[in-house]
Amino acid sequence: MAIFYGACLVFGFVVLWATYKHHAQVKKATIFIEANTQDIDKNPLGEKSHKAQHILEKSDTLLRNIRLFDENIAWKILSAFGVFLFVYMLDMALNLHLSQALLGIVGIMAVLVAFLLPQYLQKFIVDTRIQKISRDIPMFVDLLAICVQSGMNIEGAIKFLNENMKQVNKGFAPFLNRIVLKSEISGLESAIIDLQKELPGTEIGMMCATLRQSLKYGSAIYETLMHLSMEIRELELLKTEEAIGKLSAKMSVPLILFFMFPVIIIIAAPGVMKVLEGF
């Protein structure tokens, strides 16, 4: 049995080493391909879906560290081995008498967690940051309207808010900074189009479309922004009402499982007991 576990362990390390070499080759080829493209953003992952994540990493150290851990297979192997070694040493120190099968399961679970958990954590953090940005868009639109009403143009108002946005929403600050930098190179309208591509969301799309329309046709921006803020808040209210409407259907499942079945048992139990007594 010990020989079998040893062979499985050696085979696992061989597979992990082969995976590491393959990942290194793929990463090297990806870097070579991206070096010959004309993408200004130079996205390291080469996928548009990760643009928002790489921009958010500028203001989120935790997200950046998780991505670096996810890209380094050696760290994953060492962390999984460290967890296995910790459990083994704990077993030896406290005399838990864990079986070899249980230790093997612990090792397999440690490897799975080390390789799969970082991806889910990245997706969860990015989705949470984007949702927070979407919730704060009405406040940003109100601040933008106030700046425009005070005499600033749209570009000047965005620059002013860029300097103070970290106090309101730390995740949205890098996107505003990119708008300011891109507007100096290719114009504000092009920067707004890029923002709509980089940051998904209905609220972001509505704001970008309104700003582009104002820049293109020269419409009155203050009234438009105030109307846009009201529409976004109404949209959030509709989403909340929809979630509340679905809550009653979701609550019916635990009510049936934890309320109706016990009540049926309590009501039927005396009759069933009397019937059983007759036999």
Backbone torsions as a table, in degrees:
resi	resn	phi	psi	omega
1	MET	NA	-39.4	178.3
2	ALA	-63.9	-37.6	178.2
3	ILE	-64.6	-37.8	179.4
4	PHE	-64.9	-45.6	178.5
5	TYR	-64.9	-37.2	177.8
6	GLY	-65.3	-40.7	178.2
7	ALA	-65.1	-39.7	177.5
8	CYS	-63.8	-38.9	179.5
9	LEU	-65.8	-43.4	178.6
10	VAL	-64.5	-42.6	179.1
11	PHE	-62.5	-39.5	178.2
12	GLY	-63.1	-42.7	178.9
13	PHE	-66.0	-35.4	178.0
14	VAL	-65.5	-43.8	178.9
15	VAL	-63.7	-41.9	178.9
16	LEU	-64.8	-39.5	178.2
17	TRP	-65.6	-41.0	177.7
18	ALA	-65.1	-38.6	177.0
19	THR	-64.4	-39.5	179.2
20	TYR	-64.2	-43.0	179.1
21	LYS	-65.0	-41.4	179.0
22	HIS	-64.8	-41.5	178.4
23	HIS	-62.9	-39.7	179.2
24	ALA	-64.3	-40.0	178.6
25	GLN	-66.0	-42.4	178.9
26	VAL	-64.0	-42.3	179.9
27	LYS	-64.4	-40.1	179.0
28	LYS	-64.3	-42.1	178.6
29	ALA	-66.9	-37.4	178.7
30	THR	-64.2	-43.4	178.6
31	ILE	-63.5	-38.2	179.2
32	PHE	-66.1	-40.2	-179.9
33	ILE	-68.4	-42.8	-178.3
34	GLU	-68.7	-26.2	178.3
35	ALA	-68.5	-21.2	-178.9
36	ASN	-101.0	6.4	176.4
37	THR	-95.7	168.5	-179.0
38	GLN	-109.3	29.4	178.8
39	ASP	-75.3	120.2	-177.4
40	ILE	-67.5	-35.7	-176.3
41	ASP	-73.4	-25.3	-179.1
42	LYS	51.0	61.6	179.5
43	ASN	-68.3	120.0	-176.1
44	PRO	-63.2	-29.9	-179.1
45	LEU	-87.9	-14.0	177.0
46	GLY	70.3	20.8	-179.7
47	GLU	-128.9	136.8	-178.2
48	LYS	-66.1	-27.8	-177.9
49	SER	-68.4	-15.0	-178.8
50	HIS	-100.8	5.7	-179.8
51	LYS	-62.5	-46.3	-179.7
52	ALA	-61.7	-37.0	-179.1
53	GLN	-64.9	-43.7	-178.1
54	HIS	-69.7	-29.4	175.7
55	ILE	-73.8	-39.7	179.2
56	LEU	-66.2	-27.5	-179.7
57	GLU	-64.2	-20.2	179.3
58	LYS	-66.9	-24.3	179.9
59	SER	-118.8	5.8	-177.6
60	ASP	-131.8	101.4	-178.6
61	THR	-68.4	-36.7	179.8
62	LEU	-61.2	-45.3	179.4
63	LEU	-63.1	-40.1	178.8
64	ARG	-65.8	-40.5	179.8
65	ASN	-67.9	-36.6	177.9
66	ILE	-66.2	-40.0	178.1
67	ARG	-64.9	-41.8	178.3
68	LEU	-62.6	-39.0	176.4
69	PHE	-65.8	-38.7	-179.0
70	ASP	-68.5	-30.3	-178.4
71	GLU	-82.9	-14.1	-177.6
72	ASN	-105.6	105.8	-178.5
73	ILE	-69.4	-31.8	179.8
74	ALA	-61.8	-40.6	177.6
75	TRP	-64.3	-38.1	178.5
76	LYS	-63.0	-44.5	-179.6
77	ILE	-63.9	-44.1	-179.3
78	LEU	-65.2	-39.2	179.3
79	SER	-66.9	-41.4	177.7
80	ALA	-64.9	-41.4	177.8
81	PHE	-65.7	-36.5	178.4
82	GLY	-63.7	-41.5	177.8
83	VAL	-64.2	-43.8	178.5
84	PHE	-62.4	-43.7	179.9
85	LEU	-64.5	-37.5	178.4
86	PHE	-63.7	-43.8	179.0
87	VAL	-65.8	-39.0	179.9
88	TYR	-65.9	-44.3	178.7
89	MET	-66.2	-35.9	176.5
90	LEU	-64.7	-37.8	177.0
91	ASP	-64.9	-41.4	-179.7
92	MET	-69.8	-37.3	-175.8
93	ALA	-75.5	-39.4	-175.2
94	LEU	-99.5	0.1	-179.9
95	ASN	55.9	50.3	-179.6
96	LEU	-75.9	-19.6	178.9
97	HIS	58.8	48.6	176.3
98	LEU	-72.9	139.6	-179.6
99	SER	-75.3	161.6	179.2
100	GLN	-64.6	-34.0	178.6
101	ALA	-64.9	-41.0	179.0
102	LEU	-67.0	-39.4	176.3
103	LEU	-64.0	-38.0	176.5
104	GLY	-64.1	-40.3	177.0
105	ILE	-63.6	-40.2	177.4
106	VAL	-61.1	-42.8	178.3
107	GLY	-63.3	-42.8	179.8
108	ILE	-65.4	-43.1	178.4
109	MET	-64.1	-37.3	178.1
110	ALA	-63.6	-41.1	178.5
111	VAL	-65.6	-44.2	-179.6
112	LEU	-62.9	-43.3	179.7
113	VAL	-64.9	-42.4	-178.8
114	ALA	-64.5	-31.3	-176.6
115	PHE	-92.7	-27.0	-174.4
116	LEU	-103.7	-33.5	-174.5
117	LEU	-62.3	-41.1	-178.9
118	PRO	-58.4	-37.1	179.7
119	GLN	-64.9	-43.8	179.7
120	TYR	-67.6	-36.0	177.8
121	LEU	-64.7	-42.5	178.7
122	GLN	-61.5	-46.3	-179.5
123	LYS	-63.0	-41.5	-179.3
124	PHE	-64.8	-44.2	-178.6
125	ILE	-66.3	-43.9	-179.7
126	VAL	-63.5	-44.8	178.9
127	ASP	-62.8	-38.3	178.9
128	THR	-65.4	-43.1	179.5
129	ARG	-64.7	-40.7	-179.5
130	ILE	-66.8	-39.7	177.2
131	GLN	-63.5	-38.9	178.1
132	LYS	-66.0	-39.5	177.2
133	ILE	-63.4	-42.3	179.3
134	SER	-63.0	-37.6	178.5
135	ARG	-68.4	-29.8	-177.9
136	ASP	-90.8	-0.8	-179.8
137	ILE	-61.9	-42.2	177.8
138	PRO	-58.6	-38.6	177.9
139	MET	-66.6	-38.8	177.1
140	PHE	-64.6	-40.4	178.4
141	VAL	-64.6	-38.5	177.0
142	ASP	-63.8	-43.5	178.5
143	LEU	-64.6	-38.2	178.0
144	LEU	-64.8	-40.5	178.5
145	ALA	-65.7	-38.8	178.7
146	ILE	-64.8	-41.0	178.4
147	CYS	-64.3	-40.7	178.7
148	VAL	-66.7	-39.2	179.7
149	GLN	-65.7	-28.0	-180.0
150	SER	-79.0	-5.1	175.9
151	GLY	118.7	-3.8	179.0
152	MET	-81.4	154.0	168.8
153	ASN	-85.0	177.3	-175.0
154	ILE	-64.3	-43.8	-178.3
155	GLU	-64.5	-42.4	178.0
156	GLY	-65.4	-37.5	178.5
157	ALA	-65.4	-40.7	178.5
158	ILE	-65.6	-39.5	177.0
159	LYS	-63.5	-40.2	179.4
160	PHE	-65.9	-44.0	179.3
161	LEU	-69.4	-28.6	177.5
162	ASN	-62.0	-33.9	-178.9
163	GLU	-75.9	-17.0	-175.7
164	ASN	-123.1	3.5	-174.3
165	MET	-72.9	-23.2	-179.3
166	LYS	-61.9	-27.7	178.6
167	GLN	-74.6	-20.9	-177.4
168	VAL	-98.9	-54.2	-179.7
169	ASN	-144.3	106.8	-176.2
170	LYS	-66.4	-30.8	-178.4
171	GLY	-73.9	-27.5	-178.1
172	PHE	-82.8	-17.1	-176.7
173	ALA	-60.3	-43.7	178.8
174	PRO	-62.4	-33.5	178.8
175	PHE	-67.9	-41.4	176.7
176	LEU	-64.9	-38.1	178.3
177	ASN	-62.9	-38.5	177.2
178	ARG	-66.7	-36.7	177.1
179	ILE	-61.4	-44.8	-178.9
180	VAL	-63.3	-44.5	-177.9
181	LEU	-68.3	-41.9	-179.5
182	LYS	-70.6	-33.0	179.4
183	SER	-65.4	-29.8	177.6
184	GLU	-73.6	-20.0	-177.9
185	ILE	-99.7	-52.7	-173.1
186	SER	-118.3	4.4	178.6
187	GLY	101.0	156.7	-175.7
188	LEU	-69.9	-37.2	-178.3
189	GLU	-64.3	-41.7	177.4
190	SER	-64.7	-37.2	178.6
191	ALA	-66.1	-36.9	178.7
192	ILE	-69.0	-37.7	176.5
193	ILE	-61.9	-42.4	178.5
194	ASP	-65.1	-36.4	177.6
195	LEU	-62.5	-40.4	179.6
196	GLN	-65.3	-31.7	177.8
197	LYS	-77.5	-35.2	-175.0
198	GLU	-80.3	-32.1	-173.8
199	LEU	-118.5	103.2	-179.0
200	PRO	-72.8	154.9	178.1
201	GLY	143.0	144.2	179.8
202	THR	-66.1	-41.8	-178.1
203	GLU	-64.4	-41.9	178.3
204	ILE	-63.4	-41.8	179.3
205	GLY	-63.0	-40.4	178.8
206	MET	-65.1	-42.6	-179.8
207	MET	-66.0	-44.0	-179.2
208	CYS	-64.7	-40.7	178.9
209	ALA	-63.6	-39.4	179.0
210	THR	-66.1	-43.9	179.3
211	LEU	-65.7	-40.0	178.3
212	ARG	-65.0	-40.8	178.6
213	GLN	-63.4	-40.8	179.3
214	SER	-66.4	-40.6	179.3
215	LEU	-68.5	-33.2	-175.7
216	LYS	-80.6	-41.8	-174.0
217	TYR	-107.5	-7.6	177.3
218	GLY	68.4	35.5	179.9
219	SER	-76.3	167.0	-179.9
220	ALA	-67.4	112.8	-169.4
221	ILE	-79.8	-31.6	-175.0
222	TYR	-65.1	-51.5	179.9
223	GLU	-63.2	-36.3	179.8
224	THR	-65.7	-42.0	179.9
225	LEU	-67.2	-40.3	178.5
226	MET	-65.2	-39.8	176.6
227	HIS	-66.0	-38.4	178.2
228	LEU	-63.9	-42.0	178.6
229	SER	-60.7	-41.1	178.2
230	MET	-65.5	-40.1	179.8
231	GLU	-64.8	-41.1	-179.8
232	ILE	-65.9	-40.1	178.3
233	ARG	-66.2	-37.5	176.1
234	GLU	-65.9	-36.9	177.0
235	LEU	-64.4	-41.7	176.4
236	GLU	-63.8	-37.9	178.1
237	LEU	-64.8	-39.4	177.8
238	LEU	-65.5	-38.9	177.2
239	LYS	-64.5	-39.2	178.1
240	THR	-65.3	-43.0	178.2
241	GLU	-64.1	-36.5	177.8
242	GLU	-65.7	-41.4	177.9
243	ALA	-64.6	-38.9	177.8
244	ILE	-66.1	-38.4	177.8
245	GLY	-63.9	-35.0	178.4
246	LYS	-77.0	-18.8	-176.1
247	LEU	-65.0	-37.0	-179.3
248	SER	-63.6	-39.6	178.2
249	ALA	-67.7	-36.8	179.2
250	LYS	-70.5	-33.3	-179.3
251	MET	-73.4	-19.2	-178.9
252	SER	-66.9	-29.7	-179.3
253	VAL	-65.9	-54.6	177.6
254	PRO	-64.3	-29.2	177.1
255	LEU	-64.5	-40.5	178.8
256	ILE	-67.8	-42.9	-175.6
257	LEU	-71.5	-42.9	-171.2
258	PHE	-104.4	-3.6	-179.3
259	PHE	-123.3	-51.9	-174.2
260	MET	-69.4	-45.9	-179.3
261	PHE	-63.0	-45.0	176.0
262	PRO	-62.0	-36.6	178.7
263	VAL	-65.3	-41.0	178.6
264	ILE	-62.5	-41.4	179.6
265	ILE	-64.7	-42.4	179.9
266	ILE	-63.9	-39.5	-179.3
267	ILE	-71.6	-42.1	-174.7
268	ALA	-84.3	-17.8	-174.5
269	ALA	-60.9	-44.9	179.6
270	PRO	-60.2	-43.6	179.1
271	GLY	-64.1	-40.7	179.1
272	VAL	-65.2	-38.6	179.5
273	MET	-66.2	-39.3	178.1
274	LYS	-65.2	-39.2	178.1
275	VAL	-63.9	-41.6	179.6
276	LEU	-67.3	-31.3	178.0
277	GLU	-66.4	-29.8	179.9
278	GLY	-67.8	-24.9	179.0
279	PHE	-86.3	NA	NA
